[in-house]
Amino acid sequence: MMISVIIANHNGEEHLDRCLGSLGRPGSEIEIIVVDNASSDGSLDLIAGRFPGVRVLPQPDNLGFAAANNIGAEEAKGDALLLLNNDAWLEPGALGLLADRLESDQRIGLVAPSLRYPDGRHQFSWSPARGVLGEALQRLRNGFEACSWVHGTLARGLGGLAGRTWYTAACVLIRSRAYRQIGGFDTSFFMYFEDVDLCIRLEEAGWRLVQESKAKVTHAGGFRRNATVDDLYRPSQLLHYRVHRPAWEARLMERRLRRRFGDADVERWSGIGEGR
């Protein structure tokens, strides 16, 4: 199986060296594609100097995570696509474990690893379905992220009450045929919720989504809410509710956001989502 690694990058120099270094040398069984969203740091110089075998697709503007991955997928030759954040890196053997799991069942469309923070703490790699109940369950488990039990079978069972779980695109291996069948990411989601949407559409197309817990990936990121993040997160959240959730849930979420942030912000975020 040939694997195409796709990394969407925007000013990711801080972790990019370790990210690319964890993949080994490109060759007949692996190609590495970095789609650079108009970086202004030293990312491109780093790649040229240390990783000459990596293919770089520079973009004139920051097109967002979803669009960058779609651009990479259009150029990819692999049977599978490893979507990898620029601030994540594979632990030894992880890629082989993910590939073996994907090849074990032709019905599998996506395989996710276990995620860790750089200090070794557990990081969420899956979440309950994004809806009113799912977001409530997520808030309940947020405080227990470092505990192993909240990532296991019992937690998955509880999370299933909200619907099908989904996997974060910080690192996932996707069968190329499955990705192209559904048209890749929906670029209406500039950032956030694009992976939720992708997982929903993969399952609707009949593909299985699984986790290979033995495959370990370190992810320096993770969700940290602030005003800047809200301006990216909230438009996608509102769009997700409009597209995938019942109308009453969409109205309830909008009312909650209006109480928390005010009418002006919600109108602005709704306009961003509708204008994509």
Secondary structure as UniProt FT lines:
FT   STRAND          3..9
FT   HELIX           13..21
FT   TURN            22..23
FT   STRAND          30..37
FT   HELIX           43..50
FT   TURN            52..53
FT   STRAND          55..59
FT   HELIX           65..75
FT   STRAND          80..84
FT   TURN            86..87
FT   STRAND          88..90
FT   TURN            92..93
FT   HELIX           94..103
FT   TURN            106..107
FT   STRAND          108..116
FT   TURN            118..119
FT   STRAND          122..123
FT   STRAND          126..127
FT   HELIX           132..142
FT   TURN            143..146
FT   HELIX           148..151
FT   HELIX           153..159
FT   HELIX           160..162
FT   STRAND          166..167
FT   TURN            169..170
FT   STRAND          171..175
FT   HELIX           176..181
FT   TURN            182..183
FT   TURN            187..188
FT   HELIX           194..204
FT   TURN            205..206
FT   STRAND          208..219
FT   HELIX           227..244
FT   HELIX           247..261
FT   HELIX           263..274
//
